[in-house]
Amino acid sequence: MADARRNLPAAAVLTALAGYVDATGYLVTGGFFPSFMSGNSTRAGIGLAEQSSAAAIALMLIGSFVLGVIAGTVLRITARKHIASLLLIGIAACLAVSQLLFDHDWKMVGVAIIAFGMGAENLVFERDGEVRFGITYMTGTLVKIGQHIGRALGGGPRWDWLHYAALWIAMLAGGASGALIYAHWSLDALWGPVATLLILAFVLRHHDEQDESGETDR
């Protein structure tokens, strides 16, 4: 639990970024999500029923997202140090490539690459095979909020639900920011998240090095 609390600020930043790029991708594609795969699964089902191209687009984004999860998992297995930082740098690269593709009007390919990065983003805080934070999906987080409020009303810890509420608020704020910035900056909206990911990668690498130094001293 202490480890989760320590990583909560970084997880909130990543959740806000997921909301930001989801809003941007939604506006670019006219209704598809680069990180919210439940929404894309519903769009795929509707598209299949209507025999429309929406099914192919949604399934392509879902496939890209899953490939990102696979790539992130392989990196976690093979890399020895600074895994979170490496993942963040890789995600920043995905967003940068997507931005360049947007500039050349390859919008759907760009959004597919974002979906790949968002899949990998969920592995940043994996520990012992368990994903500690649902960074790109909020349904489970909302369930956790309800569970912990119910436990608090039953005499349990009073404020544990706030940790999950912080992630939901971050997603909401990120989505609103993405929509507002897209309205003013259009397809240049992703450079901000690229810079934020690189800064966060540096911060997490620094924390890793401090932890390793502390373990050596002990």
SERO-4910 file (N, C-alpha, C, O; in steps of 0.05 Angstrom, whole numbers):
BEGIN
 pado doro    nc1    nc2    nc3   cac1   cac2   cac3    cc1    cc2    cc3    oc1    oc2    oc3
  Met    A     17    -24      0      0      0      0     17     25      0     11     45    -13
  Ala    A     39     24     15     57     47     16     69     53    -11     72     76    -19
  Asp    A     77     31    -26     88     34    -52     67     46    -71     74     63    -88
  Ala    A     42     38    -68     21     49    -85     17     79    -80     13     95    -99
  Arg    A     18     87    -54     15    115    -48     38    132    -58     34    154    -68
  Arg    A     62    120    -57     85    135    -67     83    140    -97     91    161   -107
  Asn    A     72    120   -112     70    123   -141     45    137   -150     41    142   -174
  Leu    A     27    144   -131      1    156   -139      5    181   -155     -9    185   -175
  Pro    A     22    200   -147     25    225   -163     33    219   -192     22    231   -211
  Ala    A     52    201   -196     61    195   -223     38    181   -238     34    186   -262
  Ala    A     23    163   -224      1    149   -237    -21    169   -245    -33    166   -266
  Ala    A    -25    190   -228    -45    210   -235    -37    226   -259    -54    232   -276
  Val    A    -11    232   -262     -1    246   -285     -6    229   -310    -15    239   -331
  Leu    A      0    203   -309     -3    186   -332    -33    182   -339    -40    180   -362
  Thr    A    -50    182   -318    -79    179   -323    -89    205   -337   -105    203   -355
  Ala    A    -80    228   -328    -87    253   -341    -78    253   -370    -93    262   -387
  Leu    A    -54    243   -375    -44    242   -402    -61    223   -420    -66    228   -443
  Ala    A    -69    200   -407    -87    182   -422   -113    196   -429   -123    192   -452
  Gly    A   -125    210   -411   -149    225   -417   -144    246   -438   -161    250   -456
  Tyr    A   -121    259   -437   -114    280   -457   -113    268   -485   -125    278   -503
  Val    A    -97    247   -488    -93    235   -515   -118    222   -524   -123    220   -548
  Asp    A   -135    211   -505   -160    199   -513   -178    220   -525   -191    216   -546
  Ala    A   -180    244   -512   -196    265   -523   -186    274   -550   -201    279   -569
  Thr    A   -159    277   -553   -148    285   -578   -153    264   -600   -162    271   -622
  Gly    A   -149    239   -594   -154    218   -613   -183    216   -621   -190    212   -644
  Tyr    A   -201    220   -602   -230    219   -607   -237    241   -626   -253    237   -645
  Leu    A   -226    265   -622   -233    288   -640   -220    284   -668   -232    292   -688
  Val    A   -196    273   -668   -183    269   -694   -198    249   -711   -201    253   -735
  Thr    A   -207    227   -699   -220    205   -714   -250    208   -716   -263    193   -732
  Gly    A   -262    226   -701   -291    229   -703   -306    208   -687   -328    200   -694
  Gly    A   -294    199   -664   -309    181   -647   -296    155   -639   -309    137   -629
  Phe    A   -269    152   -643   -255    129   -634   -234    136   -613   -224    159   -612
  Phe    A   -227    117   -596   -209    122   -573   -182    108   -576   -181     85   -582
  Pro    A   -160    123   -571   -134    109   -571   -127     95   -545   -108     80   -544
  Ser    A   -143    100   -523   -136     86   -498   -160     72   -485   -156     54   -469
  Phe    A   -185     80   -492   -209     69   -479   -220     46   -496   -236     50   -514
  Met    A   -211     22   -490   -217     -1   -508   -245    -12   -503   -256    -26   -521
  Ser    A   -257     -6   -480   -286    -14   -477   -303      1   -497   -321    -11   -509
  Gly    A   -298     27   -500   -313     43   -519   -308     33   -547   -327     31   -563
  Asn    A   -283     26   -554   -278     16   -581   -290    -11   -585   -299    -18   -608
  Ser    A   -292    -28   -564   -305    -54   -567   -334    -51   -574   -345    -65   -590
  Thr    A   -347    -31   -560   -375    -26   -566   -378    -15   -595   -396    -24   -609
  Arg    A   -360      3   -603   -361     13   -630   -357     -9   -650   -369     -9   -672
  Ala    A   -339    -29   -644   -334    -51   -662   -360    -68   -665   -367    -76   -687
  Gly    A   -373    -73   -642   -398    -89   -643   -419    -75   -660   -433    -88   -676
  Ile    A   -423    -49   -656   -443    -34   -671   -435    -34   -701   -452    -38   -718
  Gly    A   -409    -31   -706   -400    -31   -734   -405    -58   -748   -412    -59   -771
  Leu    A   -400    -80   -733   -405   -106   -744   -435   -110   -750   -442   -121   -771
  Ala    A   -452   -100   -732   -481   -103   -736   -490    -86   -760   -508    -95   -776
  Glu    A   -478    -63   -763   -486    -45   -785   -470    -50   -811   -475    -38   -831
  Gln    A   -450    -69   -809   -432    -75   -832   -419    -49   -842   -418    -44   -866
  Ser    A   -408    -33   -824   -395     -8   -831   -365    -10   -826   -355    -28   -813
  Ser    A   -351     10   -836   -322     11   -833   -314     17   -804   -290     13   -797
  Ala    A   -333     26   -787   -327     31   -759   -316      6   -745   -299      9   -728
  Ala    A   -325    -17   -753   -316    -42   -740   -286    -46   -746   -271    -53   -728
  Ala    A   -277    -42   -770   -249    -46   -777   -232    -26   -763   -210    -33   -753
  Ile    A   -240     -1   -760   -224     20   -747   -222     13   -717   -200     13   -706
  Ala    A   -244      6   -705   -244     -1   -676   -227    -25   -671   -212    -25   -651
  Leu    A   -229    -46   -687   -213    -70   -683   -184    -65   -688   -167    -77   -674
  Met    A   -177    -47   -706   -149    -40   -711   -137    -27   -686   -115    -33   -678
  Leu    A   -153     -9   -674   -143      5   -650   -140    -15   -626   -122    -13   -610
  Ile    A   -160    -33   -624   -158    -53   -602   -133    -71   -606   -119    -76   -587
  Gly    A   -129    -79   -631   -105    -95   -637    -79    -81   -631    -61    -92   -620
  Ser    A    -78    -55   -637    -54    -39   -632    -50    -36   -602    -27    -38   -592
  Phe    A    -71    -33   -587    -70    -30   -558    -59    -56   -546    -41    -55   -529
  Val    A    -69    -79   -554    -60   -105   -544    -31   -109   -551    -15   -120   -534
  Leu    A    -23   -102   -575      6   -105   -583     24    -87   -565     46    -95   -558
  Gly    A     13    -64   -557     28    -47   -538     32    -60   -511     53    -58   -499
  Val    A     11    -73   -502     12    -88   -476     33   -110   -478     49   -115   -460
  Ile    A     32   -125   -501     52   -146   -505     80   -135   -505     98   -147   -492
  Ala    A     85   -114   -520    111   -102   -521    121    -92   -494    144    -96   -487
  Gly    A    103    -80   -479    110    -71   -452    117    -95   -434    135    -93   -417
  Thr    A    102   -117   -436    107   -140   -420    134   -152   -427    149   -160   -409
  Val    A    140   -154   -453    166   -165   -462    189   -147   -451    210   -158   -442
  Leu    A    185   -121   -452    206   -103   -441    210   -108   -411    233   -108   -402
  Arg    A    188   -112   -397    190   -117   -368    205   -143   -362    220   -145   -342
  Ile    A    202   -162   -380    215   -188   -376    245   -186   -382    262   -198   -369
  Thr    A    252   -171   -403    279   -171   -413    297   -149   -401    321   -152   -398
  Ala    A    285   -126   -394    301   -103   -384    308   -109   -354    292   -120   -340
  Arg    A    331   -100   -346    340   -104   -319    337    -80   -301    332    -83   -277
  Lys    A    339    -56   -312    338    -32   -296    321    -11   -310    317    -11   -334
  His    A    310      7   -293    296     31   -303    274     25   -323    271     38   -343
  Ile    A    259      4   -316    238     -6   -335    217     15   -339    209     20   -362
  Ala    A    207     28   -317    186     48   -320    196     71   -338    181     81   -355
  Ser    A    221     80   -334    231    102   -350    233     94   -379    226    110   -397
  Leu    A    242     70   -385    244     60   -412    216     59   -425    213     67   -449
  Leu    A    197     50   -410    170     49   -421    160     77   -428    148     82   -449
  Leu    A    165     96   -410    155    124   -415    169    136   -439    156    150   -454
  Ile    A    195    131   -442    209    141   -465    197    129   -491    194    143   -511
  Gly    A    191    103   -490    179     90   -513    152    102   -520    145    105   -543
  Ile    A    136    107   -499    109    119   -503    112    147   -515     97    155   -533
  Ala    A    131    163   -504    136    190   -515    143    188   -545    135    204   -561
  Ala    A    160    168   -552    167    164   -580    143    158   -597    140    168   -620
  Cys    A    125    141   -587    100    135   -601     84    160   -607     74    164   -629
  Leu    A     81    177   -586     65    202   -590     79    221   -609     66    234   -626
  Ala    A    106    222   -608    120    240   -626    117    230   -655    112    246   -673
  Val    A    120    204   -660    116    193   -687     87    198   -696     83    205   -720
  Ser    A     68    195   -678     40    200   -685     36    229   -693     21    235   -712
  Gln    A     48    247   -678     46    276   -685     57    281   -713     45    297   -728
  Leu    A     80    269   -720     91    273   -747     73    261   -768     70    272   -790
  Leu    A     60    239   -762     41    227   -781     17    244   -785      7    247   -807
  Phe    A      7    257   -763    -15    275   -765     -8    298   -784    -24    307   -800
  Asp    A     17    308   -781     26    330   -798     25    324   -827     23    341   -844
  His    A     27    297   -834     27    289   -862      0    276   -869     -3    262   -889
  Asp    A    -20    281   -852    -48    272   -857    -52    242   -856    -71    231   -868
  Trp    A    -34    228   -841    -38    199   -837    -51    195   -809    -39    185   -791
  Lys    A    -75    205   -807    -88    207   -781    -93    180   -768    -87    176   -744
  Met    A   -104    161   -783   -112    135   -770    -88    119   -762    -88    106   -742
  Val    A    -66    120   -779    -42    106   -771    -30    119   -746    -21    105   -728
  Gly    A    -31    146   -745    -22    160   -721    -37    152   -696    -24    147   -675
  Val    A    -63    150   -698    -79    142   -674    -74    113   -667    -74    107   -643
  Ala    A    -69     96   -686    -62     68   -680    -36     66   -665    -34     50   -646
  Ile    A    -17     83   -672      9     83   -657      5     94   -629     18     85   -610
  Ile    A    -13    114   -626    -20    123   -599    -32    100   -582    -24     97   -559
  Ala    A    -50     85   -594    -62     63   -580    -41     42   -571    -43     31   -549
  Phe    A    -21     38   -588      1     20   -581     15     31   -556     20     16   -537
  Gly    A     21     57   -556     34     69   -532     17     68   -507     27     64   -485
  Met    A     -9     72   -511    -27     71   -487    -29     43   -476    -33     40   -452
  Gly    A    -28     23   -493    -27     -4   -483     -3     -9   -465     -5    -21   -444
  Ala    A     20      0   -475     45     -3   -460     44     13   -434     56      5   -414
  Glu    A     30     36   -434     29     53   -410     18     39   -386     26     45   -363
  Asn    A      1     20   -390    -11      5   -367      9    -12   -353      3    -22   -331
  Leu    A     32    -17   -365     53    -34   -352     73    -18   -336     91    -30   -323
  Val    A     71      8   -335     90     25   -322     92     18   -292    114     17   -281
  Phe    A     69     13   -279     69      7   -251     62    -22   -244     51    -27   -223
  Glu    A     68    -40   -263     64    -68   -257     84    -77   -236    108    -69   -237
  Arg    A     76    -94   -218     94   -106   -198     85   -135   -193     62   -140   -186
  Asp    A    104   -153   -196     98   -182   -192     75   -191   -208     58   -207   -199
  Gly    A     73   -181   -233     52   -190   -251     25   -177   -247      6   -183   -260
  Glu    A     23   -158   -227     -2   -145   -221      0   -116   -230     19   -102   -222
  Val    A    -20   -106   -245    -21    -78   -253    -33    -62   -230    -56    -66   -223
  Arg    A    -17    -45   -217    -25    -31   -193    -46     -9   -199    -63     -4   -182
  Phe    A    -44      4   -222    -62     26   -228    -74     21   -256    -59     16   -275
  Gly    A   -100     23   -258   -113     22   -285   -112     50   -297   -130     66   -294
  Ile    A    -90     56   -311    -84     83   -320   -102     91   -343   -110    115   -344
  Thr    A   -109     74   -361   -124     82   -385   -154     73   -383   -168     77   -403
  Tyr    A   -162     62   -361   -191     54   -359   -201     60   -331   -187     55   -311
  Met    A   -225     71   -330   -235     81   -304   -259     65   -293   -267     70   -270
  Thr    A   -269     45   -307   -291     30   -297   -284     16   -271   -298     18   -251
  Gly    A   -261      2   -271   -251    -11   -247   -245      9   -224   -250      3   -201
  Thr    A   -235     32   -232   -229     53   -212   -254     63   -198   -255     67   -174
  Leu    A   -275     67   -214   -301     75   -203   -313     54   -184   -325     60   -164
  Val    A   -309     29   -192   -318      7   -174   -303      8   -148   -315      5   -127
  Lys    A   -276     13   -149   -260     15   -125   -269     39   -108   -270     36    -83
  Ile    A   -276     61   -120   -287     84   -105   -312     76    -89   -314     81    -65
  Gly    A   -330     63   -103   -355     54    -90   -350     34    -68   -362     36    -47
  Gln    A   -332     15    -73   -325     -5    -53   -314      7    -28   -322      1     -5
  His    A   -295     26    -31   -282     37     -8   -300     57      7   -298     60     32
  Ile    A   -318     71     -7   -337     87      7   -356     70     23   -362     76     46
  Gly    A   -365     47     11   -382     28     26   -368     17     50   -381     15     71
  Arg    A   -342     11     48   -327      1     71   -324     22     92   -325     17    116
  Ala    A   -320     47     84   -318     69    103   -344     73    118   -343     77    142
  Leu    A   -366     70    104   -392     73    118   -397     50    137   -412     52    156
  Gly    A   -383     27    131   -386      4    149   -365      3    171   -363    -17    185
  Gly    A   -350     25    175   -331     26    196   -302     21    188   -284     21    205
  Gly    A   -297     18    162   -270     14    152   -255     40    149   -264     61    158
  Pro    A   -231     39    136   -215     63    132   -231     85    119   -245     80     99
  Arg    A   -229    109    129   -247    130    120   -241    142     93   -258    150     78
  Trp    A   -215    144     87   -207    160     64   -193    144     42   -182    156     23
  Asp    A   -193    117     43   -179    102     22   -190    107     -6   -176    105    -26
  Trp    A   -216    114     -8   -228    118    -34   -217    142    -48   -219    145    -73
  Leu    A   -204    161    -33   -194    185    -46   -171    179    -65   -167    194    -85
  His    A   -155    157    -60   -134    150    -78   -145    144   -106   -134    152   -126
  Tyr    A   -167    130   -107   -179    123   -132   -194    147   -145   -194    150   -169
  Ala    A   -206    163   -128   -220    187   -138   -200    206   -151   -206    219   -170
  Ala    A   -175    207   -140   -154    224   -152   -149    215   -181   -144    232   -198
  Leu    A   -148    189   -186   -143    180   -214   -166    187   -232   -162    195   -255
  Trp    A   -191    184   -222   -214    191   -239   -214    221   -245   -220    228   -268
  Ile    A   -209    237   -226   -208    266   -230   -185    273   -250   -189    290   -267
  Ala    A   -163    259   -248   -141    263   -266   -149    257   -295   -143    272   -314
  Met    A   -164    235   -299   -174    228   -325   -193    249   -336   -191    257   -359
  Leu    A   -211    258   -319   -230    279   -327   -216    305   -334   -222    317   -355
  Ala    A   -196    313   -318   -181    337   -323   -165    335   -349   -163    354   -365
  Gly    A   -153    311   -353   -137    307   -377   -154    308   -402   -146    319   -422
  Gly    A   -178    296   -401   -196    296   -424   -205    324   -431   -206    332   -454
  Ala    A   -212    340   -410   -220    368   -415   -197    384   -426   -201    400   -445
  Ser    A   -173    380   -415   -149    395   -425   -143    387   -455   -137    405   -471
  Gly    A   -145    361   -461   -140    353   -488   -160    365   -508   -152    374   -530
  Ala    A   -185    366   -500   -205    378   -518   -200    408   -522   -203    419   -544
  Leu    A   -194    422   -500   -189    451   -502   -165    458   -518   -165    475   -535
  Ile    A   -143    443   -513   -118    449   -528   -120    441   -557   -110    454   -574
  Tyr    A   -135    419   -563   -139    411   -590   -155    433   -605   -150    438   -629
  Ala    A   -174    445   -591   -190    467   -604   -172    490   -612   -179    504   -632
  His    A   -150    495   -598   -133    517   -604   -108    510   -621    -99    525   -637
  Trp    A    -98    485   -615    -73    477   -628    -77    456   -649    -58    449   -664
  Ser    A   -101    445   -651   -107    424   -671    -88    401   -669    -83    390   -647
  Leu    A    -76    393   -691    -59    369   -692    -32    372   -679    -16    353   -679
  Asp    A    -26    395   -668      0    399   -654     -4    394   -624     14    399   -608
  Ala    A    -27    383   -616    -34    381   -588    -17    360   -573    -17    360   -548
  Leu    A     -3    343   -587     10    320   -573     38    327   -563     50    311   -548
  Trp    A     50    350   -572     77    356   -563     79    360   -533    100    354   -521
  Gly    A     58    371   -521     58    374   -492     61    348   -477     78    345   -460
  Pro    A     44    328   -483     47    302   -471     74    289   -476     85    275   -458
  Val    A     86    293   -499    113    281   -505    133    292   -485    148    277   -473
  Ala    A    133    319   -481    151    332   -462    146    322   -434    165    317   -419
  Thr    A    120    320   -426    113    311   -399    123    283   -394    133    277   -372
  Leu    A    120    265   -413    129    237   -410    160    236   -406    169    220   -390
  Leu    A    174    252   -421    203    251   -419    212    262   -392    231    251   -380
  Ile    A    199    283   -382    205    293   -355    199    272   -334    215    268   -315
  Leu    A    176    259   -336    169    239   -317    188    215   -318    194    203   -297
  Ala    A    197    208   -342    217    186   -344    242    193   -329    254    176   -316
  Phe    A    251    218   -331    275    227   -317    270    225   -286    288    216   -272
  Val    A    247    234   -278    241    234   -249    240    205   -238    252    200   -217
  Leu    A    227    187   -252    226    159   -243    253    146   -243    259    129   -226
  Arg    A    269    152   -263    296    141   -264    313    151   -240    327    135   -228
  His    A    309    176   -233    323    187   -210    315    173   -184    331    167   -167
  His    A    288    168   -182    278    153   -158    289    125   -157    297    115   -136
  Asp    A    291    112   -181    302     85   -182    331     85   -172    339     67   -157
  Glu    A    346    104   -181    375    106   -173    378    111   -143    396    101   -131
  Gln    A    360    127   -132    360    132   -103    354    107    -88    367    101    -68
  Asp    A    334     92    -97    327     67    -84    350     47    -85    356     34    -65
  Glu    A    363     45   -108    386     26   -111    409     35    -93    422     18    -81
  Ser    A    413     61    -91    434     71    -73    428     65    -44    446     58    -28
  Gly    A    402     68    -36    394     62     -9    398     33     -2    406     26     20
  Glu    A    391     15    -21    394    -14    -16    423    -21    -13    430    -38      3
  Thr    A    441     -8    -29    469    -13    -28    480     -5     -1    496    -19     11
  Asp    A    471     18      9    480     28     35    472     10     58    487      6     78
  Arg    A    448     -2     55    439    -20     76    455    -47     76    450    -64     92
***
